[in-house]
Amino acid sequence: MSHAVLTPVERSRALLHWHGGNCPAMLGAAGLRGDKSEGDHATPAALLPLRQIFYRADRVARPRTTLPCEPLSRADGWCDDPDHADYNRYVTLPHPGRHETLWRDDHAYDLIAVLGWNDDPPLRGRGSAIFLHLPTASGVTEGCIAVEPPHWRALIEAGVTAIDARAA
């Protein structure tokens, strides 16, 4: 098992270190928090295992990884509705609960690694849809971790299986 370590630099910025590499990382606008809750714009201060990879096959090449890896489709979503039975789970769209669409017009979700947070089992309101993805135009995430594409690929190709964000 290979871990990357997330070291906070300022509220929504950090450095991500792994064997063979390091890079700047973008965090949630509220920074790292141990008491993560839905909609707080915080990145969970926890050990976050990488569960699965999704990618936009129409935009980027398939990542080299031993993790489960699937191309995205327009029907892919993630339920972020604490009152729905599918809370913090992959869903097929259309979906009756509040959800996030994984097929985006921007490039933030061209490469996504699903991070294991509040998923075994999901607890209502503890946060959902925590991903390692590409940077957003706003310079912050809604609670995810974002890195530039070459760093995202280097981290995945190095065999990193978890991000340790407990330094907060």
N, C-alpha and C positions, 0 to 999 in steps of 0.2 A: 504494500500500500504506500503510495507516494502522496504526501500532502504539500500543498502550497500554503504559505503563511501570509495573511493579510495584516499589514501594519498601518494603523491610522496615521495620517499626516495632518489633516485638518478635517473639519466636520464631514464633508462629502468627498474627500480624497484619501487615498491610501496607496501603499506600495504592496505589490504582490510578489512574493519570492518563492521559487521552487528550485529543485535541483537542476541546474543548468540554465536558469534564467530569472529575470525579474522585470517588472514593468509598473508604470503608474496604473491605478485603478480608480474608477468612478464609483461612488456609493450612492445610497439614498440621500435625499436632501436633508434628512434628519440625522444622518450619520449612523454609527453602529449603536445598537441597543440590545441588551439582554432580555428585555421585556417587550419584544416585538408584538405588535397587534395589527390587524387588518387596517390598511389605509393610513398608517402613521408615517409613511415615507422613510422608514428606517430599514437599514440592512441588519439582519439578525447577527448578533455577536455569538456565534456558535460554530461547532464543527459541521461543515456543510458538505456531505458526500455528493459526488457527481453521479446522478442516476441515469441520465439518458441524453443523447444529442439529437437535435433537430437542425436542419439546414435548408436554405432556399436553393434547390437544385437548378433553378432558372437563373441564379445570380452567382453562385459560388460552387467550388468543387467539394465533393464529399470529404469531410475531415478524416484523417487517418487516426483511427481510434479502435480500441477493443471494447469500448462501451456500446450499448445498444444505440444504433444510429439510423434515423429515418429522414427522408426528405419531407418537407412541409407541403401541405396542400391548402387551398383556400378554405377548406372546411375544418381546419385545426384551430382549436381554442383551448382556453384554460379557465375553469370556473373559479371566480373570486367572490362568489356569493355565499357568505357564512350561513345563510338560511337554507341553502340547497344541499341535497344529499351528495352532490358531486363536488362539494367545496374542496378546493386545492387539488383538483384532478384534471387531467387531460380530458377534453370533451370534443365531440364532433358538432359543428355548427350546421344549422341553427340550433341554439340551446336555450331552454326556457329561463335558466338562471342568469344572473349577471356574470359576464365573462370577458375575458381578454381575447382578442383575435390575434393569432400567432403569425398570420400572413399579413405583413404590414407594408405600407407604401414606402416608409423610410427604410434604412438598412440596419436598424438596431437588432432585428431578429433574423438577419441572414444566417447567423450562427448562434445557436442557443444550447447551453448545457443546463439541464434541469438540476437544480440544487436541492438536496434533501433537507427541507425545512417544513416542519409541521405536517408531515405526510405519513406517519406510521403510528397511529392513525391521525388524520387531520382533526384538530380541535377547533371548534367554532371560534372565529375571530382572532386566531393567533398568527394570521398572515398566510398569504398564498402567492403563487406564481413568482417564486424567487429563482432567478436564473443568472447564469453567467452569460452575458450577451455583449454585443458591440455598443460603442458609445452612442448616446443620444445627442441631438442638437442642443438640448437645454444644458448639458454639462453635468447633469445629475440623473439618478434613476429614481424609480418609485420604491426602491428597497432592494434592488438587485445589485450585482457587481458587473461592471462593464469595463472591457479592455479593448484596445485597438486590434483589428483582425490578425496582424502577424503574431502578436502576443497571445491572442486567444488560441490560434493554431499551435504555437510552440508549447503552450501549457498542456493542451490536450494531447499533442503528439509525444510529449515527455512522459505520458502515462499518469499524470496527476489524477488521483481518485477522490480527493476531498480538498476543500479550502478551509483552513483553520482561521476563523475570524473572531476568535475568543480574546484577542489582545486588548479589546476595549475593556 
